[in-house]
């Protein structure tokens, strides 16, 4: 019983770790996407409005 409980606990910890890791990964990808969009908009269009619009749309999602 104790062995079974410890394996369940370790499984839960692994699951929690992978969820945390995935959240970090999603956040970093989202931030990278925002930065790329800002650079693209500002350099291609020379327009901060475009970058701010995209940033606003992305944060609204």
C-alpha positions as CSV (number, residue, x, y, z in Angstrom):
1,X,0.0,0.0,0.0
2,X,2.8,2.5,0.9
3,X,4.7,1.6,-2.2
4,X,1.6,2.2,-4.3
5,X,1.0,5.5,-2.6
6,X,4.6,6.6,-3.2
7,X,4.4,5.7,-6.9
8,X,1.1,7.7,-7.2
9,X,2.8,10.6,-5.5
10,X,5.8,10.5,-7.8
11,X,3.5,10.3,-10.8
12,X,1.5,13.3,-9.6
13,X,4.8,15.2,-9.1
14,X,6.0,14.3,-12.7
15,X,2.6,15.5,-14.0
16,X,2.8,18.7,-12.1
17,X,6.3,19.3,-13.4
18,X,5.4,18.7,-17.0
19,X,2.4,21.1,-16.7
20,X,4.7,23.8,-15.2
21,X,7.3,23.2,-17.9
22,X,4.7,23.4,-20.6
23,X,3.3,26.7,-19.2
24,X,6.8,28.1,-19.1
25,X,7.4,27.0,-22.7
26,X,4.1,28.5,-23.9
27,X,4.9,31.8,-22.1
28,X,8.3,32.0,-23.7
29,X,7.0,31.2,-27.2
30,X,4.3,33.9,-26.7
31,X,6.8,36.5,-25.6
32,X,9.0,35.6,-28.6
33,X,6.1,35.9,-30.9
34,X,5.3,39.4,-29.5
35,X,8.9,40.5,-29.9
36,X,9.1,39.3,-33.5
37,X,5.8,41.0,-34.3
38,X,6.9,44.2,-32.8
39,X,10.2,44.2,-34.7
40,X,8.5,43.2,-37.9
41,X,5.8,45.9,-37.7
42,X,8.2,48.7,-36.7
43,X,10.9,47.8,-39.2
44,X,8.6,47.0,-42.2
45,X,5.8,49.5,-41.7
46,X,7.7,52.1,-39.6
47,X,4.4,52.2,-37.7
48,X,4.1,51.7,-34.0
49,X,0.3,51.6,-34.3
50,X,0.6,48.3,-36.1
51,X,2.8,46.8,-33.4
52,X,0.6,48.1,-30.6
53,X,-2.5,46.7,-32.4
54,X,-0.9,43.3,-32.7
55,X,0.3,43.3,-29.2
56,X,-3.2,44.3,-27.9
57,X,-4.8,41.5,-30.0
58,X,-2.3,38.9,-28.7
59,X,-2.7,39.9,-25.1
60,X,-6.5,39.9,-25.5
61,X,-6.5,36.2,-26.5
